[in-house]
C-alpha cells in the first residue's frame, strides 16, 4: 500500500495508519498511540523525534505464569518505532525492519506496557532508532530495543 506523505502528520493520521497499514494480528495486540513528538523544543540539542505507544495488558499476551511474552513486547517495540519514524518523516512512507535487538531487563506482568520510541537517525535509505519499554504500573524499564529500518 503506497500513500503520499501527508502535509500534516498528526496523532489522528498516526492512528489511521496503525489501523489501516499493519497486519491484523498487530491490531490484536491492543496498541494505542499516546503521543507523537516531532517538533523540537527550543534549546534541546539532544532532542530526538519519537512516539509513545501503549499495549493494553491482556491475558492473551501472556505466557505461562502471567508474564507478557517477549514476542508481544518485540512487536510493540517494532510498531512503535515505525510510528516514530513516520512522525519524524511527517508522513507515511513504506519501510521495513532490517534489524532489531532486544535486551529484556525484567518481566512485565499485570500492567499495560509503554513504548517510548526515539529516532536516532532518519535517513534517505536507512533509519535507526531505540525504544524503551516501560511497565505502566511503575514506569520502570522492561526492555531496551535498538533497530534499523530500510526506507522503501
C-alpha positions, 0 to 999 in steps of 0.5 A: 500500500503506497500513500503520499506523505501527508502535509500534516502528520498528526496523532489522528493520521498516526492512528489511521495508519496503525489501523489501516497499514499493519497486519491484523494480528498487530491490531490484536495486540491492543496498541494505542498511540499516546503521543507523537513528538516531532517538533523540537523544543527550543534549546534541546540539542539532544532532542530526538523525534519519537512516539509513545505507544501503549499495549493494553495488558491482556491475558492473551499476551501472556505466557505461562505464569502471567508474564507478557511474552517477549514476542508481544513486547518485540512487536510493540517495540517494532510498531512503535518505532515505525510510528516514530519514524513516520512522525519524524518523516511527517508522513507515511512512507513504506519501510521495513525492519532490517534489524532489531535487538532486544535486551529484556531487563525484567518481566512485565506482568499485570500492567499495560506496557509503554513504548517510548520510541526515539529516532536516532537517525532518519535517513534517505535509505536507512533509519535507526532508532531505540525504544524503551519499554516501560511497565505502566504500573511503575514506569520502570524499564522492561526492555531496551530495543535498538533497530534499523529500518530500510526506507522503501 
